[in-house]
């Protein structure tokens, strides 16, 4: 599956998403896009999912009618060591990804 990383997701996390084709907003020259315009561009490009560390996105976006889903990495630290433990949950979620949803991925307690 094609996966888009938002600017705030450490690129090294991509190596943990085995079996998925990961692109980052900066490699597509989309660094200037924010929230709604980024989601629109992502849908037009055909991405089924975007991964972000922006915890506010779930409160800022209305996903009704969207084809893209958003996975929000909700960890205390958003650097690679902080998000790496979420990789298994992300992989599980990608297997059964619903369309047009915002899904929060949190550390298991």
Protein Blocks (a to p, Z undefined) as FASTA:
>chain_A
ZZdddfklcfklmmmmghiacddfklnopmmpghjlmmmmmmmnopabdcdfbfklmmmp
cfehiabdcdddddfblcfklmmmmmmmmmmmmmmccehiacdddddZZ
